[in-house]
Amino acid sequence: MDLCLDDMQPGLVLVHPVVDSKGNVLLGKGVRLTARHLTLLRAHGVTHVDAAPSGTESTAAAAPSAQEASMQIEEQFRNTNPDHPLISELKRICLRRRQGTGEST
Amino acid sequence: MSDARDLIDDTLELASLPAVVLRALELLNAPDSSAADIGQVISEDPALSVRLLRIVNSSFYGFPSRIETISRAITIVGTLEITDLVLGSSAVEAFAGLPNELIEMQQFWEHSLYAGVVARVLARHHRAPNTERFFVSGLLHDIGSLVLYNQRPEESRRALELARAGRPLHQVEQEIFGFDHSDVGAELMQAWNLPDAFIEAARHHHRPVEAQEFPLETAMVHLADVIAAGAHLTGSATNQVPPLEPRAWELTGLSLDITESVIEEADRQYADALAVILPSASAA
């Protein structure tokens, strides 16, 4: 359910990843919200999140598909050295973050 | 073809550092000045003092007790660190007076701020002294772009279009102007009398192996730029990851395993930094 941040208590679990206006995943799906999370979300200007009590997560996903995210990342990294291990590692991390499956923060 | 320096004179009228900042920088470089002298100068500017105390009391620093005065901030945080923060936050403020029609100021500073935070986190992993210097170097690394957008809007528009079509921005700028945003940023910083470490990191952030005096600072800013462009989307069409210089990564001696934790730590610090360095951003 879509909840206003001001009405929220720590302990709810995110049904969807929280994404800012540019597509950065701030918090991944399934993260149990703490008081610090709520403060950080407010700092990012987030006012509403889709969260539910633990155990009632829906299965719907709003994050881009693996294929979409992967294409987006190839495009974004096209000027870099594809063979460098740091770039491969960065791409792997970005792909996971973009899909919102990471246990971030 | 004119060079990067020609753009600076006009810029200085529009975006200058406040006298108090220049005075603090002078004192920092003067051998016979003390921390108390610098504190005294900063304290004479109430707006700057308030801003600085807000920064050091934020969760970006996370000091357990409240810091009430500038002299206390200097004792706890350090003279060099405080002066760097004064510089960084004043430069961000100075550029509010340098508008452009090409990119969103907000997006520009978000990338810069994220890069600054990544540079700070990398420097901590490297156990480098004065990690604030890395933070401010990262924060200011692209400042020359704002000068270009403001002074040469038509050519800059063309450069941005070519970059969007898939080429590194600094290479396109070299072709169009004969120099790029890193040269312009370094010239501006020189005109502002900023410390040499900032100037060199800005000048060589796309060619870090050319850094002579501050290779580590320059390498860290280069890596921070690459990591920030990848990990933190700003919604800008130039959210392209610039080419990585492998020798910069080797120079830091950092391990690949830390990449993920660096980004996670940067995410946490970024939210805190956003609130104090770019307060207009988080008020949305």
Interface residues (C-beta under 8 A of the other chain):
Chain A: S21 K22 G23 N24 L26 L40 A43 H44 G45 Q76 F77 R78 N79 T80 N81 H84 P85 L86 I87 E89 L90 K91 I93 C94 R97 S104 T105
Chain B: Q107 G166 R167 P168 L223 V226 I227 A229 G230 A231 H232 L233 T234 G235 N239 Q240 V241 P242 P243 L244 P246 W249 L256 T259 E260 I263 E264 D267 R268 A271 D272 L274 A275 A281 S282 A283 A284
